[in-house]
Amino acid sequence: MLEREGKEGSIIFFSMLRISASAFGGGFAIASFIRREFVEKRIWIDENEMLDLLSIGQTAPGAVAVNVSFLVGYKTLGLPGAILALIERSPSLFRNPNCLLHI
């Protein structure tokens, strides 16, 4: 089980890193790349769950992209996944400390 979680954790981290490095635009643009990765490509969450996570990410304080990254990490791997998603988005932590409230 731990080996499987480690592999999924690295997938979450490197997928979010690739999305962050290659995507541009606002939080909704980045959220669409996250959706493509985790709903269409990996099929780890379904479309309705992604819409729910995007809605929660919109209403939570902070940047939408950070919120959605955190929520997708949490949905797929629990707290370790959420922490990995936040670590990957660490430059955002310095620009927007509100995302620390999610922990």
C-alpha positions as CSV (number, residue, x, y, z in Angstrom):
1,M,0.0,0.0,0.0
2,L,2.8,2.5,0.9
3,E,4.5,1.8,-2.4
4,R,1.3,2.5,-4.3
5,E,0.8,5.7,-2.4
6,G,4.4,6.8,-3.1
7,K,3.9,6.3,-6.8
8,E,0.6,8.2,-6.8
9,G,2.2,11.0,-4.7
10,S,5.0,11.4,-7.2
11,I,2.4,11.5,-10.0
12,I,0.4,14.2,-8.3
13,F,3.5,16.2,-7.6
14,F,5.0,16.0,-11.1
15,S,1.7,16.4,-12.9
16,M,1.0,19.6,-11.0
17,L,4.5,20.8,-11.5
18,R,4.2,20.2,-15.3
19,I,0.8,21.9,-15.4
20,S,2.2,24.9,-13.4
21,A,5.3,25.2,-15.6
22,S,3.5,25.0,-18.9
23,A,0.1,26.6,-18.2
24,F,-0.6,30.4,-18.3
25,G,-3.6,32.4,-17.5
26,G,-5.8,32.7,-14.5
27,G,-6.9,30.0,-12.1
28,F,-9.7,28.8,-14.3
29,A,-7.2,28.2,-17.1
30,I,-5.0,26.1,-14.9
31,A,-8.0,24.3,-13.4
32,S,-8.9,23.1,-16.9
33,F,-5.4,21.6,-17.3
34,I,-5.8,19.9,-13.9
35,R,-9.2,18.6,-15.1
36,R,-7.7,17.2,-18.2
37,E,-4.9,15.5,-16.3
38,F,-7.0,13.9,-13.5
39,V,-10.4,13.4,-15.0
40,E,-9.7,12.6,-18.7
41,K,-6.2,11.2,-18.7
42,R,-5.8,9.4,-15.3
43,I,-9.5,8.9,-14.5
44,W,-8.8,9.4,-10.8
45,I,-11.9,11.5,-10.2
46,D,-15.0,11.9,-12.3
47,E,-16.5,15.0,-14.0
48,N,-19.0,15.8,-11.2
49,E,-16.4,15.5,-8.5
50,M,-14.2,17.9,-10.5
51,L,-17.0,20.4,-10.8
52,D,-17.6,20.1,-7.0
53,L,-13.9,20.7,-6.3
54,L,-13.8,23.7,-8.7
55,S,-16.9,25.2,-7.0
56,I,-15.3,24.8,-3.5
57,G,-12.0,26.2,-4.9
58,Q,-13.9,29.3,-6.1
59,T,-15.5,30.0,-2.8
60,A,-12.5,29.3,-0.6
61,P,-10.2,32.3,0.1
62,G,-7.1,32.4,-2.0
63,A,-6.1,31.7,-5.6
64,V,-8.4,29.3,-7.5
65,A,-5.5,27.3,-9.0
66,V,-3.9,26.7,-5.5
67,N,-7.3,25.8,-4.0
68,V,-8.1,23.4,-6.8
69,S,-4.6,21.8,-6.7
70,F,-5.0,21.3,-3.0
71,L,-8.5,19.8,-3.3
72,V,-7.6,17.5,-6.1
73,G,-4.5,16.3,-4.2
74,Y,-6.8,15.7,-1.1
75,K,-9.4,13.9,-3.1
76,T,-7.0,11.5,-4.8
77,L,-4.5,10.8,-2.0
78,G,-5.9,12.4,1.2
79,L,-3.7,14.7,3.3
80,P,-0.4,13.6,1.8
81,G,-1.7,14.4,-1.7
82,A,-2.9,17.8,-0.6
83,I,0.5,18.6,1.0
84,L,2.3,17.5,-2.2
85,A,0.1,19.7,-4.3
86,L,0.8,22.7,-1.9
87,I,4.5,22.0,-1.9
88,E,4.5,22.1,-5.7
89,R,2.6,25.3,-5.6
90,S,5.0,26.7,-2.9
91,P,5.8,29.9,-4.8
92,S,2.1,30.7,-4.4
93,L,2.5,30.3,-0.6
94,F,4.7,33.3,-0.6
95,R,2.4,35.4,-2.7
96,N,-0.8,34.3,-1.0
97,P,-0.5,33.1,2.6
98,N,-4.3,32.5,2.7
99,C,-3.8,29.0,1.2
100,L,-2.0,28.0,4.4
101,L,-5.5,28.1,6.0
102,H,-6.3,24.9,4.1
103,I,-3.9,22.8,6.2
